[in-house]
Amino acid sequence: MIDVHYWTTPNGHKITIFLEEAGLQYKIFPVNIGKGEQFKAEFLTISPNNRIPAIVDHAPPDGGKPISVFESGAILFYLANKTGKFIAKDMRERMQTLEWLFWQMGGLGPMAGQYNHFGNYAQEKLQYAIDRYRNEVNRLYGVMNKRLADRPFLAGEYSIADMACYPWILPERQAQNIADFPHLKRWHETIKARPAVVKAYEWTPKINPGQGGIRTAEERAILFGQTAASVKGAADRAAAR
């Protein structure tokens, strides 16, 4: 059994997609990031960066004690190695999967996230920031579109690279016209129709039926106002218990 500490975000969806695709048994532990549950002591023991997702695998491949993993890319890599699924054994093909996994972690996710912040959440609309991140997301869509012009998936076969990227393609929230990227559009529609992906997204209305934005000043402070002092405060509260 795998415990999944999860919220209904793109990074959270990556992990439920893999687990459904691989047919692994798992249990969801919701972490409501708008209420600050990511700073609870028990969560910080497995995710010291106070970010979802994180997992605890009670049946690790080495047969030892349970192992915890944080960071969505690391989790996908761990699960692929545990199961032998969705990552090639051939070194060259394997490296292509890892290249595109790291590309998502270092590029698509952060840039799309910054656009979402400045374009949708920031109370003060800074046009320079909006343009900067919208244009970068547009460039990244173009990179994916070119890559997918002559292959069905990013590394050839469906892999953890596709699972990492798919939840971050949200053209309606990123001011992009998906029709401008026909190969990306085909790829996106293909993955969206996969039964395991459909099932993975069924967690959203179950766990977070009101999903749709930052609604209160408290949520804004929790999600966007954290500093090193916030981390120290969480650690101090954990130590005092």
Beta strands, then each sheet from edge to edge (+ up, - down):
strand 1: 2-6
strand 2: 26-30
strand 3: 54-57
strand 4: 67-70
sheet 1: 2+ 1+ 3- 4+
end
